Amino acid sequence: MMDKKPPKPAPRRIFQERLKITALPLYFEGFLLVKRSECQEYKHYWTELRGTTLFFYSDKKSPTYVDKLDIIDLTCLTDQNSTEKNCAKFTLVLPKEEVQLKTENAESGEEWRGFILTVTELSVPLHVSLLPGQVIRLQEVLEREKRRRIETERIPSSAIEKEQEPTEDYVDVLNPMPVCFYAVSRKEAIEMLEKNPSLGNMILRPGSDSKNYSITIRQGIDMPRIKHYKVMSVGKNYTIELEKPVTLPNLFSVIDYFMKETRGNLRPFIYSTDERLETERDRA
């Protein structure tokens, strides 16, 4: 298990620079062709969906964005017929403008539709053609976005989304941990997975030394097995202790790694927002 290499993350310097720009969590990214109302032609951007904002970069390695678009007030997303093969075109209808988007292939078009509609409608769309693993990612993003909005209501507006002076250390105050993180012991994590198999089969929890983390998973149906993986905090990165250790830039990437390497067989254990808040109140 876990013998394939994960996709290469963005270079660390660029990753850190982009984190300094905004506290909004990264949900999805990729190339998009964008035509805003004041433009006559499409422009090619590396695009990040953070919270309910699209950030446009001139290329994949640019540390700062050249434009951004707030889509929280999206009225609707309409598909456009395209004469070009293997691409998808759709329009974001906003109160003050309509923005046309075009993707390099049909599959990425479905992903962009799915993520945009999930964060703006706060529900996973039923009419997009996605693989089970992709739908699971949408469900995780949905829970993260719900939590972000709850936290946003508690934080002064001046601290939510602002241009920041460069700092060495970045803390995402809105979404500090993946949605499947629970402050539970190894025994409690096992009990949660065994009692609620429909909610997922992977939990991120604190390590025994309180400085590092552990992943607890439950695999199999007829004879399920419990496994634990150490996730060590190394500087600003995290290393999964496997036969061939894997180092990733953040805990969200750690969860994504397990999902991708098992082709969606491992799913984050996710309580609904109400259940999670009730659990946290019980532990308080």
C-alpha positions as CSV (number, residue, x, y, z in Angstrom):
1,M,0.0,0.0,0.0
2,M,1.1,3.6,-0.6
3,D,3.8,2.7,-3.1
4,K,2.9,5.3,-5.7
5,K,4.2,8.8,-5.5
6,P,1.6,11.6,-4.9
7,P,1.3,14.5,-7.3
8,K,4.0,17.1,-6.7
9,P,2.8,20.0,-4.7
10,A,3.5,23.6,-5.6
11,P,7.0,24.7,-4.8
12,R,7.3,25.5,-1.2
13,R,8.2,29.2,-1.7
14,I,5.2,29.8,-3.9
15,F,2.9,27.8,-1.6
16,Q,4.0,29.9,1.4
17,E,3.7,33.2,-0.5
18,R,0.2,32.5,-1.6
19,L,-0.8,31.6,1.9
20,K,0.4,35.1,3.1
21,I,-2.1,36.8,0.7
22,T,-5.3,35.4,2.1
23,A,-6.6,33.4,5.1
24,L,-9.2,31.7,2.8
25,P,-8.8,27.9,2.6
26,L,-7.8,26.4,-0.8
27,Y,-10.5,24.0,-2.1
28,F,-9.6,23.5,-5.8
29,E,-7.1,24.7,-8.4
30,G,-6.3,24.3,-12.0
31,F,-6.1,26.2,-15.3
32,L,-9.1,28.2,-16.6
33,L,-9.8,30.4,-19.6
34,V,-11.6,33.4,-18.3
35,K,-13.6,36.2,-20.1
36,R,-15.0,38.9,-17.9
37,S,-17.6,41.4,-19.0
38,E,-15.0,44.1,-19.9
39,C,-12.9,41.7,-22.0
40,Q,-13.3,40.7,-25.6
41,E,-11.1,37.5,-25.4
42,Y,-10.4,34.7,-23.0
43,K,-7.4,35.0,-20.7
44,H,-5.5,32.0,-19.5
45,Y,-5.1,31.8,-15.7
46,W,-3.9,29.4,-13.1
47,T,-7.0,29.6,-10.8
48,E,-7.5,28.8,-7.2
49,L,-10.9,28.5,-5.5
50,R,-10.4,29.7,-1.9
51,G,-13.6,29.9,0.2
52,T,-16.0,31.6,-2.2
53,T,-13.4,33.6,-4.1
54,L,-11.6,32.7,-7.4
55,F,-8.0,33.9,-7.5
56,F,-6.4,34.3,-10.9
57,Y,-2.6,33.9,-11.4
58,S,-0.7,34.6,-14.7
59,D,0.8,31.1,-14.4
60,K,1.2,28.2,-12.0
61,K,4.3,29.6,-10.4
62,S,3.2,33.2,-9.8
63,P,3.3,34.0,-6.1
64,T,0.6,36.7,-6.3
65,Y,-2.7,36.9,-8.1
66,V,-3.5,39.4,-10.9
67,D,-7.3,39.4,-10.4
68,K,-9.9,37.8,-8.2
69,L,-13.7,37.2,-8.3
70,D,-16.0,36.9,-5.4
71,I,-18.7,34.3,-6.3
72,I,-20.6,34.1,-3.0
73,D,-23.6,35.9,-4.6
74,L,-23.7,33.6,-7.6
75,T,-27.2,33.7,-9.2
76,C,-26.7,30.7,-11.4
77,L,-24.2,28.7,-13.4
78,T,-25.3,28.1,-17.0
79,D,-23.7,25.7,-19.5
80,Q,-22.7,26.9,-23.0
81,N,-22.6,24.8,-26.1
82,S,-19.1,24.5,-27.4
83,T,-18.0,23.7,-30.9
84,E,-14.5,22.8,-29.6
85,K,-13.8,19.2,-28.8
86,N,-12.8,18.1,-25.3
87,C,-13.5,21.3,-23.5
88,A,-16.3,22.7,-21.3
89,K,-17.8,26.2,-21.3
90,F,-20.1,27.8,-18.8
91,T,-21.1,31.2,-17.5
92,L,-21.2,32.5,-13.9
93,V,-24.1,34.8,-13.6
94,L,-23.5,37.3,-10.8
95,P,-25.5,40.4,-9.7
96,K,-23.2,42.8,-11.4
97,E,-21.6,40.8,-14.2
98,E,-21.5,37.6,-16.2
99,V,-18.2,35.8,-16.4
100,Q,-17.5,33.1,-19.0
101,L,-15.2,30.2,-18.1
102,K,-13.7,27.6,-20.3
103,T,-11.7,24.5,-19.3
104,E,-9.1,22.5,-21.2
105,N,-11.1,19.3,-21.0
106,A,-14.6,18.1,-20.1
107,E,-13.5,16.3,-16.9
108,S,-12.0,19.4,-15.3
109,G,-15.1,21.3,-16.4
110,E,-17.2,18.9,-14.3
111,E,-14.9,19.4,-11.3
112,W,-15.0,23.2,-11.5
113,R,-18.8,23.1,-11.8
114,G,-19.0,20.8,-8.8
115,F,-16.7,22.8,-6.5
116,I,-18.2,26.2,-7.5
117,L,-21.8,25.0,-6.9
118,T,-20.9,23.3,-3.6
119,V,-19.4,26.4,-2.0
120,T,-22.0,28.8,-3.3
121,E,-25.1,26.7,-2.8
122,L,-23.8,24.9,0.3
123,S,-24.8,21.5,-1.1
124,V,-23.2,18.9,-3.3
125,P,-24.8,19.2,-6.8
126,L,-26.5,16.1,-8.0
127,H,-26.3,16.8,-11.8
128,V,-22.5,16.7,-12.2
129,S,-20.7,13.7,-13.6
130,L,-18.0,12.9,-11.1
131,L,-16.3,9.8,-9.8
132,P,-17.0,8.6,-6.2
133,G,-13.7,9.9,-5.0
134,Q,-14.4,13.3,-6.4
135,V,-17.8,13.4,-4.8
136,I,-16.2,12.6,-1.5
137,R,-13.9,15.6,-1.9
138,L,-16.9,17.8,-2.6
139,Q,-18.6,16.5,0.6
140,E,-15.4,17.3,2.6
141,V,-15.2,20.8,1.1
142,L,-18.9,21.3,1.9
143,E,-18.3,20.6,5.6
144,R,-15.2,22.8,5.6
145,E,-17.1,25.7,4.0
146,K,-19.9,25.3,6.5
147,R,-17.5,25.5,9.4
148,R,-15.7,28.4,7.8
149,R,-18.9,30.4,7.6
150,I,-19.8,29.6,11.2
151,E,-16.3,30.7,12.3
152,T,-16.5,33.8,10.1
153,E,-19.6,34.9,12.0
154,R,-17.5,34.8,15.2
155,I,-14.6,36.8,13.8
156,P,-14.5,40.6,13.3
157,S,-14.9,41.4,9.6
158,S,-11.5,43.1,9.5
159,A,-9.8,39.9,10.3
160,I,-11.5,37.7,7.7
161,E,-10.0,38.5,4.3
162,K,-7.4,41.2,4.1
163,E,-4.1,41.9,2.4
164,Q,-1.4,40.8,4.9
165,E,2.2,41.9,5.4
166,P,4.6,39.1,4.7
167,T,5.3,36.9,7.8
168,E,7.3,33.8,8.3
169,D,4.6,31.8,9.9
170,Y,1.0,31.5,8.6
171,V,-1.9,30.3,10.6
172,D,-5.3,29.7,8.8
173,V,-7.6,31.0,11.6
174,L,-10.7,30.0,9.7
175,N,-9.9,26.4,8.9
176,P,-6.8,25.2,10.9
177,M,-7.5,21.5,10.5
178,P,-9.0,19.0,8.1
179,V,-12.7,18.2,8.7
180,C,-11.8,14.7,9.8
181,F,-9.6,15.9,12.7
182,Y,-11.0,15.0,16.1
183,A,-9.3,15.6,19.4
184,V,-9.7,12.0,20.5
185,S,-7.6,9.1,21.7
186,R,-6.7,6.0,19.7
187,K,-9.4,4.0,21.5
188,E,-12.0,6.7,20.9
189,A,-11.1,6.9,17.2
190,I,-11.5,3.2,16.8
191,E,-14.9,3.3,18.5
192,M,-16.1,6.2,16.3
193,L,-15.1,4.3,13.1
194,E,-16.7,1.0,14.3
195,K,-20.0,2.6,15.4
196,N,-20.4,4.8,12.4
197,P,-19.0,3.1,9.3
198,S,-21.3,5.1,6.9
199,L,-19.6,8.4,8.0
200,G,-16.2,7.4,6.7
201,N,-13.2,5.3,7.6
202,M,-10.3,7.7,8.3
203,I,-9.7,9.9,11.3
204,L,-6.9,12.4,11.9
205,R,-6.2,12.7,15.6
206,P,-3.4,14.1,18.0
207,G,-0.4,11.8,18.4
208,S,0.5,10.4,21.8
209,D,3.2,13.1,22.3
210,S,0.8,16.0,21.6
211,K,3.2,17.5,19.1
212,N,2.5,15.1,16.2
213,Y,-0.5,13.4,14.7
214,S,-1.9,10.0,13.8
215,I,-4.2,8.7,11.1
216,T,-6.5,5.9,12.2
217,I,-8.2,3.9,9.4
218,R,-10.7,1.0,9.2
219,Q,-10.5,-1.1,6.0
220,G,-12.5,-4.0,4.8
221,I,-16.2,-5.0,5.1
222,D,-16.4,-8.7,6.2
223,M,-13.3,-8.6,8.3
224,P,-12.4,-5.0,8.9
225,R,-8.9,-4.1,10.1
226,I,-7.8,-1.1,12.1
227,K,-4.5,0.5,11.2
228,H,-2.7,3.6,12.5
229,Y,-0.1,5.8,10.8
230,K,2.1,8.4,12.4
231,V,2.2,11.8,10.9
232,M,5.3,13.7,12.1
233,S,5.5,17.5,12.2
234,V,8.9,18.4,10.6
235,G,9.4,22.1,10.4
236,K,6.5,23.5,8.4
237,N,5.9,20.2,6.7
238,Y,4.3,16.8,7.7
239,T,5.9,13.4,7.1
240,I,3.8,10.2,6.9
241,E,5.8,7.4,8.4
242,L,5.5,4.7,5.7
243,E,8.1,2.2,4.4
244,K,9.1,5.1,2.1
245,P,8.3,8.2,4.1
246,V,6.2,10.9,2.3
247,T,6.5,14.6,3.2
248,L,3.7,17.0,2.4
249,P,3.2,20.7,3.0
250,N,0.1,20.5,5.2
251,L,-2.4,18.2,6.9
252,F,-5.0,18.7,4.2
253,S,-2.5,17.3,1.7
254,V,-1.9,14.3,4.1
255,I,-5.6,13.4,3.9
256,D,-5.7,13.9,0.2
257,Y,-2.7,11.6,-0.2
258,F,-4.4,8.7,1.6
259,M,-7.6,9.2,-0.5
260,K,-5.7,9.3,-3.8
261,E,-3.4,6.4,-3.0
262,T,-6.4,4.2,-2.2
263,R,-8.5,5.5,-5.1
264,G,-11.2,6.7,-2.7
265,N,-11.4,3.6,-0.6
266,L,-10.4,5.6,2.4
267,R,-12.9,8.4,3.1
268,P,-12.6,11.1,5.8
269,F,-14.8,10.5,8.8
270,I,-17.2,13.4,8.7
271,Y,-20.0,14.2,11.2
272,S,-22.6,16.6,9.9
273,T,-22.0,20.1,11.1
274,D,-24.7,19.8,13.8
275,E,-23.4,16.5,15.1
276,R,-19.8,17.8,15.1
277,L,-20.8,20.9,17.1
278,E,-22.7,18.8,19.6
279,T,-19.7,16.5,20.0
280,E,-17.4,19.4,20.6
281,R,-19.8,20.8,23.2
282,D,-19.9,17.5,24.9
283,R,-16.1,17.4,25.2
284,A,-15.9,21.0,26.4
